[in-house]
Amino acid sequence: MTENRINFYLNRLGNEDWICSCSELDLMGEPNKGDLVWLPLDAPDEEREMYVIMQKYISESEISYFCKPYNWED
């Protein structure tokens, strides 16, 4: 099995800003559209923020997730 690189970006494809990257082995599962994730993955808990997955793009060796900050009031 080939290990994919996972990238997380702020905003949608074409207007994205990089948040963090990791190996797919660093994730406990594969996020899908609408899932909540704490990012950046390697930051201390007090520096992480909750994001919602809006888009997912799969290429040969990478999986990219495009996110927006989670609004607790929604």
N, C-alpha and C positions, 0 to 999 in steps of 0.2 A: 504494500500500500504506500502510495506517495503522500507525503505530508504537505498539505497546502498551507500557504501563508494567509493569515486573516488580517484584514485591514479595516479599521473603523474610521469613518469620515463624518464630519459635521456638514449638514445640508444634503442636497440631492446630487446625483451624478451630473457632472458638467459644471457644478458650482460648489465643489466640495473643498473642505479644509481638513487635513489629516488630524486625527485625534490620537490613535495609537495602532500598533500592530502586535501580533502574537502568532504563535504556532497553533494549528488547530488542536494540538494535543493539550494546550493550555486551557481550552474551554471544556466545560462539563457536558455541553450539548451544543447543537447547532441552532443559533437563534434564527427566527423567522420574522417576517413583517409583523409589526405590532408588539413584539416582545420587548421587555425592558432589560437593559444591561447597565451595569456600573462601569464607567470608564473614567480615566484610563485604567486598564487592568493592572498595571504594575505600580500604580500610585498608592500611597497610604490611604486608608479609608476616609480620613477627613478631607482629602483632596479629590476624591472621586465624586462624580455626578451621575445621576440617573438619566439615561437616554432611551428614546423609543426608536426601534428599527423601522425605517420608512421604505428602504429599497435594499435589494440584495443583487449583486452582480457576480457571476461565477465565470472565471477564465480558466485556462489550463492549469496554472499553478497557484492561483490566488482566489480568495473569496472576499469580496468587498461589501461592507455594510454601510449604508448611508443613514445617518441618524439625526434626530433633533432632540434638544433638551426636553425632558419630561416636565410637564407643568402639573404640580401636585393639586392645583385648584380645578383642573378640568375634570 
